[in-house]
Amino acid sequence: MKPADVCLAIMVAVIWGLAFVASRIALDEFSPELMTTLRFAIAAVPCLFVRKPKVSWPLLIAISFTLFMGQFLAQAYGIAHGVPVGLTSVIVQSQALFTIAFAAIAFRELPTRSQTIGISIATVGLLMICGTVGYDFSVGAFAVLMICPVSFAIGNLLLRQAQDVRMFDLFAWLCLAAALPLFVLTIVSNGPQPTWHALSHMSLTGLVCMLGLGGISTSIAYWLWGRLLRDYPAAQVVPFALLVPFVGAAASSAVFGETFGPLRLTGMVTVVGGIAIMLLSKRPPAVPAAA
């Protein structure tokens, strides 16, 4: 990779790591539904200037509901209900485990030996983290948060079906497809008056967080990431995502004073280690479907 593109990949990972902290701050003012709605409404602004990509509406909606709405709504709910930001950033990256597992089922891409080892290590790490649930956040919050990597993984596989389209245009319309139902969900779950009150009394801090989440973390960062994946093999780009949980955990520790007990810290490191083995291993071969 060119040095400039290496810097871009690192910058995207840092942006995504800091986005977890911004989400936690924004949730002091907004409900999970409203915060997620604002995030995608801001990121969907480019739809005013770019045409819908040549992707069918059913596929566009399916990708949007999994890769974006399902992932980030579950993430916001988990953080709002006490799951620490640093831990959340690790759980989200466990999507690599589910992506490989689902790819084996859907596309017969059997994992290599290295990936199998990585999956086993990451699973052990998740089980260690599960052993810490119930002390500082509820089992229910953790269960909802686990929807995040599962939804992320399904969205990754669906995204494969969107071929030969501009990433920036696609992500803008994915955001629009997520923002509209999220707005309805916000009105139904929160009520029109509380929603308007939260918007009309938005602080400068809340505004800056939402602009960062929608305009930078979602719109710009995803576009840059898609461009890197277009220009380089995934094996060169994807490992940079391993920086995200480290940035998220470090930022959470600095901003919120988040601490990790021995079992949870060991589990988090184990998960990241397993993910590293999965991402750095060779792509699994596809097994021909039976006649």
C-alpha positions as MATLAB code, in Angstrom:
seq = 'MKPADVCLAIMVAVIWGLAFVASRIALDEFSPELMTTLRFAIAAVPCLFVRKPKVSWPLLIAISFTLFMGQFLAQAYGIAHGVPVGLTSVIVQSQALFTIAFAAIAFRELPTRSQTIGISIATVGLLMICGTVGYDFSVGAFAVLMICPVSFAIGNLLLRQAQDVRMFDLFAWLCLAAALPLFVLTIVSNGPQPTWHALSHMSLTGLVCMLGLGGISTSIAYWLWGRLLRDYPAAQVVPFALLVPFVGAAASSAVFGETFGPLRLTGMVTVVGGIAIMLLSKRPPAVPAAA';
ca = [
       0.000    0.000    0.000;
       1.088    3.561   -0.647;
       2.148    5.460    2.488;
      -0.720    7.910    2.001;
      -3.248    5.069    1.857;
      -1.739    3.449    4.949;
      -2.308    6.752    6.743;
      -5.893    6.817    5.458;
      -6.541    3.298    6.761;
      -5.136    4.221   10.177;
      -7.162    7.442   10.189;
     -10.395    5.534    9.453;
      -9.657    3.089   12.289;
      -9.037    5.989   14.686;
     -12.263    7.722   13.571;
     -14.277    4.561   14.152;
     -12.657    4.020   17.545;
     -13.424    7.575   18.672;
     -16.992    7.206   17.364;
     -17.771    4.891   20.279;
     -16.891    7.678   22.699;
     -18.946   10.194   20.706;
     -21.904    7.799   20.797;
     -21.693    7.503   24.568;
     -21.661   11.302   24.972;
     -24.550   11.769   22.527;
     -26.643    9.187   24.382;
     -26.684   11.515   27.387;
     -29.037   13.720   25.318;
     -30.737   11.375   22.877;
     -32.451    8.026   23.045;
     -30.762    5.158   21.141;
     -33.453    5.381   18.453;
     -33.133    9.139   17.982;
     -29.344    9.123   18.023;
     -29.233    6.399   15.367;
     -31.829    8.249   13.290;
     -29.814   11.486   13.398;
     -26.638    9.622   12.536;
     -28.064    8.238    9.305;
     -30.112   11.322    8.444;
     -26.905   13.374    8.419;
     -25.018   10.698    6.477;
     -27.858   10.543    3.919;
     -27.536   14.217    2.911;
     -25.408   13.327   -0.171;
     -28.507   11.583   -1.597;
     -29.590   15.085   -2.635;
     -26.665   15.192   -5.050;
     -26.038   11.578   -6.142;
     -28.320    9.167   -7.935;
     -29.429    5.862   -6.533;
     -26.876    3.203   -7.547;
     -27.935    0.358   -9.810;
     -28.919   -1.912   -6.938;
     -32.417   -3.318   -6.542;
     -34.539   -1.856   -3.756;
     -34.914   -5.215   -1.937;
     -31.136   -5.678   -1.853;
     -30.538   -2.042   -0.887;
     -33.014   -2.286    1.995;
     -31.642   -5.653    3.139;
     -28.080   -4.307    3.270;
     -29.221   -1.120    5.010;
     -31.282   -2.923    7.654;
     -28.416   -5.270    8.575;
     -25.139   -3.452    7.916;
     -26.412   -0.117    9.237;
     -29.725   -0.065   11.103;
     -29.448   -3.377   12.932;
     -25.792   -2.941   13.758;
     -25.861    0.627   15.046;
     -29.236    0.500   16.782;
     -28.135   -2.538   18.795;
     -24.818   -0.824   19.506;
     -26.531    2.351   20.737;
     -28.945    0.363   22.907;
     -26.112   -1.593   24.507;
     -24.081    1.521   25.304;
     -27.163    3.369   26.596;
     -27.907    0.492   28.974;
     -24.499    0.363   30.563;
     -22.219   -1.755   28.389;
     -18.797   -0.034   28.610;
     -17.595    1.700   25.453;
     -14.265   -0.122   25.291;
     -15.928   -3.508   25.627;
     -18.504   -2.546   22.998;
     -15.770   -1.747   20.479;
     -14.338   -5.254   20.941;
     -17.739   -6.962   20.655;
     -18.485   -5.127   17.400;
     -15.250   -6.374   15.824;
     -16.229   -9.955   16.649;
     -18.295   -9.629   13.454;
     -15.293  -11.199   11.710;
     -16.054  -14.451   13.535;
     -19.690  -14.450   12.428;
     -18.850  -13.321    8.881;
     -16.597  -16.329    8.334;
     -19.138  -18.679    9.923;
     -22.027  -17.361    7.813;
     -19.882  -17.405    4.650;
     -19.194  -21.089    5.264;
     -22.942  -21.749    5.473;
     -24.122  -19.462    2.654;
     -21.256  -19.677    0.157;
     -19.549  -22.922    1.223;
     -16.359  -20.991    1.980;
     -14.891  -23.391    4.473;
     -12.497  -21.690    6.908;
      -8.834  -22.536    6.680;
      -6.991  -24.145    9.566;
      -5.685  -20.749   10.696;
      -9.166  -19.244   10.567;
     -10.570  -22.166   12.540;
      -7.950  -21.583   15.205;
      -8.777  -17.869   15.206;
     -12.505  -18.596   15.527;
     -11.853  -20.924   18.468;
      -9.661  -18.357   20.234;
     -12.147  -15.517   19.669;
     -14.998  -17.722   20.926;
     -13.080  -18.473   24.110;
     -12.554  -14.735   24.563;
     -16.284  -14.052   24.130;
     -17.091  -16.718   26.710;
     -14.646  -15.080   29.125;
     -16.384  -11.746   28.577;
     -19.744  -13.448   29.163;
     -18.420  -14.453   32.570;
     -18.260  -10.776   33.546;
     -21.827   -9.961   32.486;
     -24.199   -8.939   35.261;
     -21.715   -7.025   37.392;
     -21.833   -3.571   35.797;
     -24.439   -4.102   33.047;
     -27.382   -6.417   32.509;
     -27.547   -9.689   30.625;
     -30.306   -8.170   28.495;
     -28.114   -5.270   27.379;
     -25.328   -7.671   26.458;
     -27.760   -9.901   24.539;
     -29.013   -6.944   22.495;
     -25.445   -5.799   21.857;
     -24.599   -9.237   20.420;
     -27.142   -8.515   17.679;
     -24.633   -5.917   16.468;
     -21.839   -8.226   15.198;
     -24.366  -10.752   13.860;
     -26.198   -8.056   11.895;
     -22.857   -6.601   10.770;
     -21.772  -10.010    9.451;
     -24.992  -10.573    7.509;
     -24.658   -7.089    6.013;
     -21.094   -7.860    4.936;
     -22.269  -10.883    2.976;
     -25.216   -9.042    1.433;
     -22.876   -6.227    0.388;
     -21.110   -8.693   -1.887;
     -24.180   -8.719   -4.110;
     -23.812   -4.992   -4.870;
     -21.249   -5.163   -7.638;
     -19.770   -2.408   -9.805;
     -21.282    0.556   -7.962;
     -19.690    3.679   -6.489;
     -19.187    3.146   -2.777;
     -19.958    6.744   -1.809;
     -23.297    6.696   -3.655;
     -24.200    3.288   -2.269;
     -23.462    4.178    1.357;
     -25.412    7.445    1.074;
     -28.518    5.604   -0.113;
     -28.021    2.860    2.481;
     -28.104    5.584    5.115;
     -31.321    7.009    3.666;
     -32.940    3.574    3.666;
     -32.039    3.236    7.351;
     -32.980    6.778    8.423;
     -36.603    6.663    7.275;
     -37.787    3.607    9.270;
     -35.651    4.703   12.210;
     -37.483    8.031   12.277;
     -40.825    6.208   12.424;
     -39.475    3.949   15.178;
     -38.304    6.995   17.133;
     -41.711    8.691   16.917;
     -43.525    5.503   17.921;
     -41.228    4.534   20.794;
     -40.349    7.982   22.168;
     -43.375   10.027   21.157;
     -43.484   13.208   19.021;
     -43.217   15.684   21.913;
     -40.157   14.126   23.655;
     -38.484   13.761   20.258;
     -39.040   17.415   19.407;
     -37.911   18.458   22.894;
     -34.638   16.540   22.505;
     -34.009   18.103   19.087;
     -34.928   21.660   20.078;
     -32.797   21.516   23.247;
     -29.770   19.925   21.600;
     -26.536   21.216   23.108;
     -23.469   22.225   21.126;
     -21.728   19.093   22.390;
     -24.586   16.937   21.161;
     -24.554   18.666   17.776;
     -20.800   18.203   17.361;
     -21.079   14.513   18.321;
     -23.875   13.912   15.823;
     -22.064   15.729   13.018;
     -19.001   13.621   13.788;
     -20.986   10.387   13.873;
     -23.053   11.092   10.776;
     -20.782   13.208    8.593;
     -17.349   11.839    9.466;
     -17.627    8.363   11.023;
     -20.444    7.096    8.799;
     -20.311    9.027    5.521;
     -16.650    9.935    4.994;
     -14.981    7.036    6.840;
     -17.091    4.344    5.166;
     -16.435    5.932    1.775;
     -12.670    5.973    2.390;
     -12.782    2.371    3.617;
     -14.717    1.302    0.516;
     -12.214    3.086   -1.707;
      -9.317    1.295   -0.034;
     -11.058   -2.058   -0.473;
     -11.564   -1.211   -4.146;
      -7.902   -0.338   -4.728;
      -6.209   -3.050   -2.632;
      -6.785   -6.697   -1.700;
      -8.962   -7.109    1.383;
      -6.115   -8.934    3.139;
      -4.100   -5.710    3.081;
      -6.887   -3.388    4.215;
      -9.085   -5.307    6.668;
      -6.363   -5.920    9.321;
      -6.314   -2.161   10.000;
      -9.769   -2.650   11.581;
      -7.943   -4.347   14.451;
      -6.904   -0.877   15.591;
     -10.537    0.100   16.249;
     -11.050   -1.714   19.590;
      -7.687   -0.507   20.882;
      -8.536    3.109   20.021;
     -12.040    2.718   21.467;
     -10.821    1.165   24.711;
      -7.988    3.685   25.152;
     -10.278    6.658   24.441;
     -12.943    5.329   26.806;
     -10.349    4.864   29.531;
      -9.089    8.421   29.044;
     -12.505   10.112   28.775;
     -14.703    8.018   31.074;
     -12.099    6.370   33.290;
     -13.226    2.937   32.108;
     -11.335    0.103   33.789;
     -11.222   -3.573   32.965;
     -11.063   -6.430   35.463;
      -8.552   -9.252   34.846;
     -11.116  -11.652   33.326;
     -12.721   -9.038   31.056;
      -9.369   -7.620   29.933;
      -8.071  -11.108   29.184;
     -11.246  -11.875   27.263;
     -10.999   -8.671   25.215;
      -7.352   -9.330   24.320;
      -8.215  -12.937   23.460;
     -11.038  -11.854   21.145;
      -8.803   -9.349   19.345;
      -6.051  -11.975   19.076;
      -8.459  -14.475   17.548;
      -9.742  -11.865   15.107;
      -6.155  -11.036   14.115;
      -5.497  -14.682   13.255;
      -8.712  -14.823   11.210;
      -8.032  -11.626    9.285;
      -4.373  -12.344    8.572;
      -4.987  -15.870    7.286;
      -5.567  -16.695    3.634;
      -9.036  -16.549    2.091;
     -10.807  -19.926    2.391;
     -11.491  -21.876   -0.792;
     -15.061  -22.182   -1.975;
     -16.522  -25.690   -2.014;
     -18.549  -26.414   -5.186;
     -22.230  -26.852   -4.509;
     -23.644  -30.329   -4.943;
     -25.352  -30.969   -8.256;
];
